[in-house]
């Protein structure tokens, strides 16, 4: 049986940390930025760790 292909959209969105956790970008930073204050936009630029409840789905889609 051939290898499973990883979800190419998920592969571009997630990265693995050294300890094995999965990093992701934050949502709500692509448009309608004029109404969001500077502190909020600055916080949205940073990456964060995926929540444990979503970890299984992220790993499955990511394929790594």
TATA-V562389 format. One record per backbone hydrogen bond with DSSP energy under -1.0 kcal/mol. CO is the residue of the C=O (numbers start at 1). NH is the residue of the N-H. Records with the same first field share a line. If there is no record, write none. Layout:
CO=NH ; NH
//
This chain:
7=11
8=12
10=14
15=23
17=20
21=17
22=50
23=15
24=48
37=41
38=42
39=43
40=44
48=24
51=54
54=58
55=59
56=60
57=61
58=62
59=63
61=7
//
